[in-house]
Amino acid sequence: MKHVTIIAVPKALGSTVTIPLEMLSAANDIARARRQLDKLVTIDLASGTDTTELVLSGGMRINCQTRLDSINNSDLIFVPGIWGNPRSSLPKLKPMMNWLVQQYRAGSTLCSIATGSFFLAEAGLLQGRSATTHWRFFDEFARRYPDIKLQRKRFITSDEKLYCTGSINAVRDIMLHFVEQLYGESIASEIAQQFTHELKRSYESLLLNEDQQRSHHDEEIIKVQEWLDQNYQADVVISALAEMFKLSVRSLNRRFKLATNASPLQYLQSLRIEHAKELLKQSNLAVSEVADMVGYQDASYFTSLFKKVNAVTPIEYRSLVRNKLFLAEKT
């Protein structure tokens, strides 16, 4: 049975502790209800200090189940973020950082949330690796840890089993990735419907978000992206696209992949699916009409592709999103 540790420390943002705890607990409940007992995970809420009674940000008081020094091995560990500047907490939590180093060396996967990346950095685990943190502390993080490759345009980074997230929304996204790893796609999709404002996006798509795809400096590829943004519904032929921009097909594919981490076709597919989601959410168009408007003449192919990307059909997506919008407006 896999073991997950969710760490709590004084002044931690409650959401950086409760979101992993609630989503994993819900996944356990679903696995139990389905009698998939082999998928159950042991979850420990553990104090990063010498006491199990802690006061979090906003005065929230919690009682942890255990302390870190009582846990010998853990497969997945979540490190919380601190409200405000984490600098003053670093010297007080040296034992926690030493424990993280021991666990990582033993094979654990570590995931920091928002400013929790400061603890991984201070422990020396991120040296020479990619990382991110809360945007408010980018400059301080860069000054304090110059040997770390700070990714200012990413909400999630991953480097050798060390994950960092830069926002609370990113926590929910990365949790879906971990839930899918631990429990499988079916349970992850059900958790997504309950805990996120949109349906499940793949972890890979999060590492290829729009900001990251546009943070390169290949001007010719930027022009190709701009053309695709405006003509995504057209019948795009890669050879014709390459000729339009005076590139060979091989050169276009190579430079596009190098700049954006996606092929031109993958980028086009992503554009079409995102526009389709907006049409499904905002209009009453039939699925075949939505497919045609985003560039797919074959509605069945569009439906299959949409489900592959989003884990639900277009009709299911419309129903789920409309229900969420209705509930939000009602409250």
Backbone hydrogen bonds in HBPLUS format (Angstrom, degrees):
<---DONOR---> <-ACCEPTOR-->    atom                        ^
c    i                          cat <-CA-CA->   ^        H-A-AA   ^      H-
h    n   atom  resd res      DA  || num        DHA   H-A  angle D-A-AA Bond
n    s   type  num  typ     dist DA aas  dist angle  dist       angle   num
A0042-THR N   A0002-LYS O   2.90 MM  40  6.19 164.1  1.92 170.6 165.4     1
A0075-ASP N   A0003-HIS O   2.84 MM  72  5.32 135.0  2.04 132.7 145.8     2
A0076-LEU N   A0003-HIS O   3.26 MM  73  6.69 152.5  2.34 151.3 157.3     3
A0004-VAL N   A0042-THR O   2.78 MM  38  6.11 163.4  1.81 169.1 175.0     4
A0044-ASP N   A0004-VAL O   2.91 MM  40  6.29 162.5  1.94 162.9 168.6     5
A0005-THR N   A0076-LEU O   2.85 MM  71  6.32 160.1  1.89 159.8 166.5     6
A0078-PHE N   A0005-THR O   2.89 MM  73  6.34 157.6  1.94 161.1 168.7     7
A0006-ILE N   A0044-ASP O   2.87 MM  38  6.15 169.8  1.88 163.6 165.7     8
A0046-ALA N   A0006-ILE O   2.91 MM  40  6.06 154.5  1.98 143.2 151.6     9
A0007-ILE N   A0078-PHE O   3.09 MM  71  6.01 168.6  2.10 155.3 158.6    10
A0008-ALA N   A0046-ALA O   2.89 MM  38  6.14 149.2  1.98 155.5 158.8    11
A0048-GLY N   A0008-ALA O   2.88 MM  40  5.94 155.7  1.94 167.6 164.6    12
A0012-ALA N   A0009-VAL O   3.17 MM   3  5.60 147.5  2.28 139.1 136.1    13
A0011-LYS N   A0055-VAL O   3.04 MM  44  6.36 166.6  2.06 143.6 145.7    14
A0083-TRP N   A0011-LYS O   3.14 MM  72  6.20 170.8  2.15 166.0 164.3    15
A0057-SER N   A0012-ALA O   2.87 MM  45  5.47 179.4  1.87 141.1 140.9    16
A0013-LEU N   A0081-GLY O   2.92 MM  68  5.96 159.6  1.97 149.8 154.9    17
A0016-THR N   A0013-LEU O   2.98 MM   3  5.51 137.6  2.16 113.1 124.4    18
A0017-VAL N   A0014-GLY O   3.04 MM   3  5.36 150.5  2.13 107.3 116.6    19
A0018-THR N   A0014-GLY O   2.80 MM   4  6.01 169.8  1.81 159.7 163.2    20
A0019-ILE N   A0015-SER O   3.06 MM   4  5.50 162.2  2.10 131.7 136.8    21
A0021-LEU N   A0017-VAL O   3.40 MM   4  6.46 159.8  2.44 141.6 147.2    22
A0022-GLU N   A0018-THR O   2.72 MM   4  5.76 168.5  1.73 158.0 160.4    23
A0023-MET N   A0019-ILE O   3.00 MM   4  6.04 169.7  2.01 155.7 158.8    24
A0024-LEU N   A0020-PRO O   3.04 MM   4  6.00 162.1  2.07 146.1 151.3    25
A0025-SER N   A0021-LEU O   2.95 MM   4  5.94 153.8  2.02 142.2 150.5    26
A0026-ALA N   A0022-GLU O   2.90 MM   4  6.00 154.8  1.97 143.9 150.5    27
A0027-ALA N   A0023-MET O   3.03 MM   4  6.21 152.5  2.10 137.8 145.4    28
A0028-ASN N   A0024-LEU O   2.93 MM   4  6.19 153.7  2.00 146.3 153.2    29
A0029-ASP N   A0025-SER O   2.95 MM   4  6.25 152.2  2.03 143.7 151.5    30
A0030-ILE N   A0026-ALA O   2.94 MM   4  6.26 156.6  2.00 152.1 157.6    31
A0031-ALA N   A0027-ALA O   2.97 MM   4  6.19 166.0  1.99 150.8 154.7    32
A0032-ARG N   A0028-ASN O   2.86 MM   4  6.06 153.9  1.93 147.7 155.4    33
A0033-ALA N   A0029-ASP O   2.86 MM   4  6.08 157.6  1.91 148.1 154.3    34
A0034-ARG N   A0030-ILE O   2.93 MM   4  6.15 145.1  2.05 148.0 157.5    35
A0036-GLN N   A0031-ALA O   2.79 MM   5  5.02 158.0  1.84 162.1 159.0    36
A0035-ARG N   A0032-ARG O   3.01 MM   3  4.87 153.1  2.08 100.1 108.0    37
A0039-LYS N   A0036-GLN O   2.95 MM   3  5.77 164.5  1.98 123.0 128.2    38
A0040-LEU N   A0037-LEU O   3.29 MM   3  5.42 163.2  2.32 105.4 110.4    39
A0065-GLN N   A0045-LEU O   2.94 MM  20  5.60 134.6  2.15 146.8 160.2    40
A0047-SER N   A0066-THR O   2.89 MM  19  6.36 160.8  1.93 148.8 150.1    41
A0068-LEU N   A0047-SER O   3.21 MM  21  6.17 148.5  2.32 168.5 159.1    42
A0064-CYS N   A0052-THR O   2.80 MM  12  4.93 169.8  1.81 150.5 149.6    43
A0054-LEU N   A0062-ILE O   3.01 MM   8  5.51 164.6  2.03 158.6 163.3    44
A0062-ILE N   A0054-LEU O   2.97 MM   8  5.51 160.5  2.01 153.2 159.2    45
A0056-LEU N   A0060-MET O   2.62 MM   4  5.03 167.0  1.63 163.4 161.3    46
A0059-GLY N   A0056-LEU O   3.16 MM   3  5.68 140.4  2.33 140.8 138.5    47
A0070-SER N   A0067-ARG O   3.00 MM   3  5.60 161.4  2.03 116.9 122.8    48
A0071-ILE N   A0068-LEU O   2.95 MM   3  5.35 167.4  1.96 118.4 122.6    49
A0109-THR N   A0075-ASP O   2.94 MM  34  6.13 167.1  1.96 142.2 145.7    50
A0077-ILE N   A0109-THR O   2.89 MM  32  6.26 153.0  1.97 160.5 169.4    51
A0111-CYS N   A0077-ILE O   2.84 MM  34  6.14 151.1  1.92 165.5 174.3    52
A0079-VAL N   A0111-CYS O   2.85 MM  32  6.09 162.5  1.88 146.2 150.2    53
A0113-ILE N   A0079-VAL O   2.94 MM  34  6.11 143.6  2.07 167.9 173.8    54
A0089-SER N   A0086-PRO O   2.94 MM   3  5.43 140.6  2.10 114.5 126.2    55
A0090-LEU N   A0087-ARG O   3.26 MM   3  5.56 147.9  2.37 106.0 114.6    56
A0093-LEU N   A0090-LEU O   3.24 MM   3  5.47 147.6  2.35 105.3 114.1    57
A0097-MET N   A0093-LEU O   3.13 MM   4  6.51 156.3  2.19 150.7 157.5    58
A0098-ASN N   A0094-LYS O   2.89 MM   4  6.17 155.8  1.95 157.3 164.3    59
A0099-TRP N   A0095-PRO O   2.99 MM   4  6.21 152.9  2.07 145.0 152.2    60
A0100-LEU N   A0096-MET O   2.94 MM   4  6.26 151.0  2.02 146.4 154.6    61
A0101-VAL N   A0097-MET O   3.06 MM   4  6.33 155.6  2.12 146.9 152.4    62
A0102-GLN N   A0098-ASN O   3.08 MM   4  6.38 159.5  2.13 147.1 152.1    63
A0103-GLN N   A0099-TRP O   2.93 MM   4  6.18 162.2  1.96 153.0 157.7    64
A0104-TYR N   A0100-LEU O   2.88 MM   4  6.04 161.1  1.92 151.0 156.3    65
A0105-ARG N   A0101-VAL O   2.98 MM   4  6.15 163.3  2.01 150.9 155.3    66
A0106-ALA N   A0102-GLN O   3.08 MM   4  6.28 131.1  2.33 135.7 148.7    67
A0106-ALA N   A0103-GLN O   3.06 MM   3  4.99 129.5  2.33  92.1 106.4    68
A0108-SER N   A0103-GLN O   2.99 MM   5  5.45 166.5  2.01 143.2 140.2    69
A0107-GLY N   A0104-TYR O   2.96 MM   3  5.15 159.5  2.00 106.3 112.8    70
A0110-LEU N   A0161-LYS O   3.04 MM  51  6.40 159.4  2.09 166.8 165.8    71
A0163-TYR N   A0110-LEU O   2.83 MM  53  6.13 175.0  1.83 159.8 161.5    72
A0112-SER N   A0163-TYR O   2.90 MM  51  6.25 163.1  1.93 150.4 148.4    73
A0165-THR N   A0112-SER O   3.11 MM  53  6.30 132.7  2.35 134.9 148.3    74
A0116-GLY N   A0113-ILE O   2.89 MM   3  5.01 161.7  1.92 125.6 128.1    75
A0114-ALA N   A0165-THR O   2.90 MM  51  5.45 126.3  2.20 119.0 135.1    76
A0117-SER N   A0114-ALA O   3.46 MM   3  6.57 175.1  2.46 125.1 125.2    77
A0118-PHE N   A0115-THR O   3.01 MM   3  5.72 161.5  2.05 119.3 124.1    78
A0119-PHE N   A0116-GLY O   3.03 MM   3  5.55 137.3  2.22 109.7 119.6    79
A0121-ALA N   A0117-SER O   2.88 MM   4  6.08 159.1  1.93 149.5 155.9    80
A0122-GLU N   A0118-PHE O   2.80 MM   4  5.90 161.4  1.84 145.9 151.3    81
A0123-ALA N   A0119-PHE O   3.04 MM   4  6.11 142.5  2.19 137.5 146.8    82
A0125-LEU N   A0120-LEU O   3.08 MM   5  5.51 144.0  2.21 172.3 163.1    83
A0124-GLY N   A0121-ALA O   2.93 MM   3  5.18 156.1  1.99 107.2 114.9    84
A0129-ARG N   A0126-LEU O   2.85 MM   3  5.12 159.7  1.89 139.4 137.2    85
A0128-GLY N   A0147-ASP O   2.92 MM  19  5.45 142.2  2.07 119.6 131.7    86
A0149-LYS N   A0129-ARG O   2.81 MM  20  5.61 152.1  1.89 141.7 146.8    87
A0131-ALA N   A0149-LYS O   3.11 MM  18  6.11 149.1  2.21 139.3 136.0    88
A0151-GLN N   A0131-ALA O   2.75 MM  20  5.89 164.1  1.78 169.2 174.1    89
A0137-PHE N   A0134-HIS O   2.96 MM   3  5.80 158.0  2.01 127.2 133.0    90
A0138-PHE N   A0135-TRP O   3.25 MM   3  5.23 170.6  2.26 111.6 110.7    91
A0141-PHE N   A0137-PHE O   2.92 MM   4  5.98 162.0  1.95 152.2 157.9    92
A0142-ALA N   A0138-PHE O   2.89 MM   4  6.14 160.1  1.93 155.1 160.6    93
A0143-ARG N   A0139-ASP O   2.96 MM   4  6.20 153.5  2.03 147.3 154.3    94
A0144-ARG N   A0140-GLU O   2.87 MM   4  5.99 163.5  1.90 152.6 157.4    95
A0145-TYR N   A0141-PHE O   2.88 MM   4  5.86 151.3  1.96 147.8 155.2    96
A0148-ILE N   A0145-TYR O   3.14 MM   3  5.73 168.0  2.15 121.5 124.4    97
A0150-LEU N   A0148-ILE O   3.04 MM   2  5.80 121.1  2.40 110.6  94.4    98
A0154-ARG N   A0151-GLN O   3.47 MM   3  5.65 168.9  2.48 107.4 109.8    99
A0166-GLY N   A0155-PHE O   2.80 MM  11  4.73 144.9  1.92 136.6 139.5   100
A0157-THR N   A0164-CYS O   2.94 MM   7  5.25 154.0  2.01 147.6 153.2   101
A0164-CYS N   A0157-THR O   3.08 MM   7  5.25 153.8  2.15 134.9 139.7   102
A0159-ASP N   A0162-LEU O   3.01 MM   3  5.20 149.4  2.10 132.2 142.0   103
A0162-LEU N   A0159-ASP O   3.15 MM   3  5.20 135.7  2.36 100.2 112.8   104
A0171-VAL N   A0167-SER O   3.23 MM   4  6.58 133.6  2.45 135.1 146.9   105
A0171-VAL N   A0168-ILE O   3.00 MM   3  5.04 129.4  2.27  95.8 109.8   106
A0172-ARG N   A0168-ILE O   3.39 MM   4  6.89 152.7  2.47 150.6 154.6   107
A0173-ASP N   A0169-ASN O   3.21 MM   4  6.55 157.7  2.26 145.5 151.8   108
A0174-ILE N   A0170-ALA O   2.86 MM   4  6.10 167.9  1.88 154.5 156.6   109
A0175-MET N   A0171-VAL O   2.86 MM   4  5.98 147.2  1.97 147.3 157.2   110
A0176-LEU N   A0172-ARG O   3.20 MM   4  6.50 145.4  2.33 142.5 149.5   111
A0176-LEU N   A0173-ASP O   3.15 MM   3  5.38 126.4  2.46  98.7 111.4   112
A0177-HIS N   A0174-ILE O   3.10 MM   3  5.02 119.5  2.49  92.1 107.1   113
A0178-PHE N   A0174-ILE O   3.06 MM   4  6.46 157.4  2.11 149.6 154.8   114
A0179-VAL N   A0175-MET O   2.74 MM   4  5.95 159.8  1.78 153.9 160.3   115
A0180-GLU N   A0176-LEU O   2.94 MM   4  6.03 156.6  1.99 141.7 147.8   116
A0181-GLN N   A0177-HIS O   3.04 MM   4  6.33 151.9  2.12 142.9 150.8   117
A0182-LEU N   A0178-PHE O   2.90 MM   4  6.13 156.9  1.95 151.0 156.9   118
A0183-TYR N   A0179-VAL O   2.70 MM   4  5.62 164.1  1.73 154.9 159.8   119
A0184-GLY N   A0180-GLU O   2.89 MM   4  4.43 141.2  2.04 114.6 123.7   120
A0188-ALA N   A0184-GLY O   3.16 MM   4  6.31 157.8  2.21 148.2 155.0   121
A0189-SER N   A0185-GLU O   2.89 MM   4  6.06 152.3  1.97 150.6 156.7   122
A0190-GLU N   A0186-SER O   3.21 MM   4  6.53 152.6  2.29 143.7 150.6   123
A0191-ILE N   A0187-ILE O   2.94 MM   4  6.21 156.4  2.00 151.7 158.3   124
A0192-ALA N   A0188-ALA O   2.90 MM   4  6.10 151.6  1.98 145.0 153.2   125
A0193-GLN N   A0189-SER O   3.14 MM   4  6.39 152.5  2.22 143.0 148.9   126
A0194-GLN N   A0191-ILE O   3.10 MM   3  5.19 133.8  2.33  97.9 110.6   127
A0195-PHE N   A0191-ILE O   2.94 MM   4  6.05 148.5  2.04 155.2 163.7   128
A0196-THR N   A0192-ALA O   3.14 MM   4  5.43 154.4  2.21 143.9 143.8   129
A0205-SER N   A0202-SER O   3.05 MM   3  5.24 122.0  2.40  98.7 112.7   130
A0206-LEU N   A0202-SER O   3.29 MM   4  6.70 142.4  2.44 144.1 154.0   131
A0206-LEU N   A0203-TYR O   3.08 MM   3  5.20 127.3  2.37  97.5 111.4   132
A0207-LEU N   A0203-TYR O   3.30 MM   4  6.72 140.5  2.47 143.7 153.7   133
A0207-LEU N   A0204-GLU O   3.11 MM   3  5.24 129.2  2.38  97.6 110.6   134
A0208-LEU N   A0205-SER O   3.05 MM   3  4.89 150.8  2.14  95.1 104.0   135
A0213-GLN N   A0209-ASN O   3.03 MM   4  6.29 158.1  2.08 155.4 162.4   136
A0214-ARG N   A0210-GLU O   3.08 MM   4  6.27 132.9  2.32 145.6 157.3   137
A0214-ARG N   A0211-ASP O   3.22 MM   3  5.27 137.0  2.41  96.0 107.6   138
A0215-SER N   A0212-GLN O   3.24 MM   3  5.18 168.7  2.25 105.9 108.4   139
A0222-ILE N   A0218-ASP O   3.00 MM   4  6.33 151.0  2.09 152.2 161.5   140
A0223-LYS N   A0219-GLU O   3.07 MM   4  6.36 148.6  2.17 142.6 150.0   141
A0224-VAL N   A0220-GLU O   3.07 MM   4  6.45 148.2  2.18 140.1 148.9   142
A0225-GLN N   A0221-ILE O   2.87 MM   4  6.16 160.4  1.90 152.0 156.8   143
A0226-GLU N   A0222-ILE O   2.91 MM   4  6.16 158.2  1.96 147.7 153.6   144
A0227-TRP N   A0223-LYS O   2.96 MM   4  6.22 154.0  2.03 145.3 152.1   145
A0228-LEU N   A0224-VAL O   2.94 MM   4  6.23 161.2  1.97 153.6 158.6   146
A0229-ASP N   A0225-GLN O   2.82 MM   4  6.06 153.4  1.89 150.7 158.7   147
A0230-GLN N   A0226-GLU O   3.23 MM   4  6.45 145.0  2.36 141.1 148.6   148
A0231-ASN N   A0227-TRP O   2.93 MM   4  6.03 129.4  2.19 142.4 157.1   149
A0231-ASN N   A0228-LEU O   3.24 MM   3  4.97 133.1  2.47  91.1 103.7   150
A0234-ALA N   A0231-ASN O   2.99 MM   3  5.48 164.1  2.02 118.8 124.0   151
A0240-ALA N   A0237-VAL O   3.06 MM   3  5.36 117.6  2.46 104.5 119.2   152
A0241-LEU N   A0237-VAL O   2.87 MM   4  6.14 154.0  1.94 154.3 163.1   153
A0242-ALA N   A0238-ILE O   2.87 MM   4  6.06 158.8  1.91 150.4 155.3   154
A0243-GLU N   A0239-SER O   3.04 MM   4  6.24 157.0  2.09 141.2 147.5   155
A0244-MET N   A0240-ALA O   2.90 MM   4  6.09 150.4  1.99 144.3 152.3   156
A0245-PHE N   A0241-LEU O   3.30 MM   4  6.61 144.6  2.43 142.8 150.2   157
A0245-PHE N   A0242-ALA O   3.20 MM   3  5.38 127.8  2.49  98.3 110.7   158
A0247-LEU N   A0242-ALA O   2.80 MM   5  4.90 170.8  1.81 144.3 145.5   159
A0246-LYS N   A0243-GLU O   3.05 MM   3  4.80 162.8  2.09 104.3 106.4   160
A0252-LEU N   A0248-SER O   2.85 MM   4  6.08 164.3  1.88 158.1 162.2   161
A0253-ASN N   A0249-VAL O   2.96 MM   4  6.14 173.2  1.96 155.2 156.8   162
A0254-ARG N   A0250-ARG O   2.95 MM   4  6.06 161.6  1.98 146.0 151.9   163
A0255-ARG N   A0251-SER O   2.86 MM   4  5.93 172.8  1.87 154.2 156.6   164
A0256-PHE N   A0252-LEU O   2.85 MM   4  5.81 159.5  1.89 150.2 156.9   165
A0257-LYS N   A0253-ASN O   3.00 MM   4  5.98 162.4  2.03 143.5 148.6   166
A0258-LEU N   A0254-ARG O   2.98 MM   4  6.12 157.1  2.03 145.1 152.0   167
A0259-ALA N   A0255-ARG O   2.94 MM   4  6.03 152.4  2.02 143.7 150.6   168
A0260-THR N   A0256-PHE O   2.90 MM   4  5.95 160.6  1.94 152.0 157.0   169
A0261-ASN N   A0257-LYS O   2.76 MM   4  4.63 142.3  1.90 130.0 136.0   170
A0267-TYR N   A0263-SER O   2.94 MM   4  6.18 160.1  1.98 156.4 162.1   171
A0268-LEU N   A0264-PRO O   2.90 MM   4  6.10 158.9  1.94 147.3 153.1   172
A0269-GLN N   A0265-LEU O   2.86 MM   4  6.03 160.4  1.90 147.6 153.2   173
A0270-SER N   A0266-GLN O   2.99 MM   4  6.19 157.3  2.04 145.4 151.1   174
A0271-LEU N   A0267-TYR O   3.04 MM   4  6.36 156.8  2.10 148.7 154.6   175
A0272-ARG N   A0268-LEU O   2.97 MM   4  6.25 166.8  1.99 156.3 159.3   176
A0273-ILE N   A0269-GLN O   2.95 MM   4  6.16 164.5  1.98 154.3 158.3   177
A0274-GLU N   A0270-SER O   3.04 MM   4  6.17 162.1  2.07 149.1 153.9   178
A0275-HIS N   A0271-LEU O   3.02 MM   4  6.26 160.8  2.06 152.9 157.9   179
A0276-ALA N   A0272-ARG O   2.87 MM   4  6.06 151.8  1.95 145.7 154.5   180
A0277-LYS N   A0273-ILE O   2.95 MM   4  6.20 150.9  2.03 147.0 154.1   181
A0278-GLU N   A0274-GLU O   3.24 MM   4  6.55 152.1  2.32 142.5 148.8   182
A0279-LEU N   A0275-HIS O   3.04 MM   4  6.36 159.1  2.09 150.1 155.6   183
A0280-LEU N   A0276-ALA O   2.88 MM   4  6.11 160.3  1.92 153.5 158.9   184
A0281-LYS N   A0277-LYS O   2.98 MM   4  6.09 146.3  2.09 140.6 149.8   185
A0282-GLN N   A0278-GLU O   2.85 MM   4  5.94 160.2  1.89 153.0 158.0   186
A0283-SER N   A0279-LEU O   2.86 MM   4  5.35 149.3  1.96 143.6 147.8   187
A0289-GLU N   A0286-ALA O   2.97 MM   3  5.16 121.7  2.32 100.4 115.4   188
A0290-VAL N   A0286-ALA O   2.94 MM   4  6.31 156.9  1.99 155.8 162.9   189
A0291-ALA N   A0287-VAL O   2.87 MM   4  6.08 163.5  1.90 151.9 156.4   190
A0292-ASP N   A0288-SER O   3.06 MM   4  6.23 159.3  2.10 140.3 145.5   191
A0293-MET N   A0289-GLU O   2.97 MM   4  6.15 154.3  2.04 146.9 153.8   192
A0294-VAL N   A0290-VAL O   3.15 MM   4  6.42 136.2  2.35 148.0 158.2   193
A0294-VAL N   A0291-ALA O   3.29 MM   3  5.49 138.1  2.48  99.3 110.0   194
A0296-TYR N   A0291-ALA O   2.77 MM   5  4.96 160.9  1.80 150.2 143.7   195
A0295-GLY N   A0292-ASP O   3.26 MM   3  5.24 161.4  2.30 101.0 106.4   196
A0302-PHE N   A0298-ASP O   3.01 MM   4  6.33 160.9  2.05 151.3 157.1   197
A0303-THR N   A0299-ALA O   2.87 MM   4  6.09 159.0  1.91 147.4 152.8   198
A0304-SER N   A0300-SER O   2.99 MM   4  6.18 160.2  2.03 145.5 150.7   199
A0305-LEU N   A0301-TYR O   2.88 MM   4  6.11 162.8  1.91 154.2 158.9   200
A0306-PHE N   A0302-PHE O   2.80 MM   4  5.94 164.1  1.83 154.3 159.1   201
A0307-LYS N   A0303-THR O   3.00 MM   4  6.16 161.1  2.03 148.0 152.6   202
A0308-LYS N   A0304-SER O   3.03 MM   4  6.23 151.3  2.11 142.8 151.0   203
A0309-VAL N   A0305-LEU O   3.06 MM   4  6.33 151.5  2.15 150.6 157.3   204
A0310-ASN N   A0306-PHE O   2.87 MM   4  5.98 163.0  1.90 154.0 159.2   205
A0311-ALA N   A0307-LYS O   2.68 MM   4  4.74 136.8  1.86 134.5 138.5   206
A0317-TYR N   A0313-THR O   2.85 MM   4  6.07 157.3  1.90 154.3 161.4   207
A0318-ARG N   A0314-PRO O   2.94 MM   4  6.18 163.0  1.96 150.2 153.9   208
A0319-SER N   A0315-ILE O   3.07 MM   4  6.28 162.7  2.10 148.8 153.3   209
A0320-LEU N   A0316-GLU O   2.96 MM   4  6.14 166.9  1.98 152.7 156.1   210
A0321-VAL N   A0317-TYR O   2.91 MM   4  6.04 171.1  1.91 159.6 162.0   211
A0322-ARG N   A0318-ARG O   2.91 MM   4  5.88 162.0  1.94 147.4 153.3   212
A0323-ASN N   A0319-SER O   3.01 MM   4  6.11 156.6  2.07 143.9 150.4   213
A0324-LYS N   A0320-LEU O   3.09 MM   4  6.32 154.3  2.16 143.4 150.0   214
A0325-LEU N   A0321-VAL O   2.89 MM   4  6.15 158.9  1.94 152.8 158.6   215
A0326-PHE N   A0322-ARG O   2.88 MM   4  6.06 157.1  1.94 148.8 155.2   216
A0327-LEU N   A0323-ASN O   2.96 MM   4  6.19 159.4  2.00 147.1 152.4   217
A0328-ALA N   A0324-LYS O   2.95 MM   4  6.10 155.1  2.01 145.8 152.8   218
A0329-GLU N   A0325-LEU O   2.95 MM   4  6.14 158.5  2.00 148.9 154.1   219
A0330-LYS N   A0326-PHE O   2.91 MM   4  6.03 150.5  2.00 144.4 153.2   220
A0331-THR N   A0327-LEU O   3.11 MM   4  6.30 146.6  2.23 143.8 150.6   221
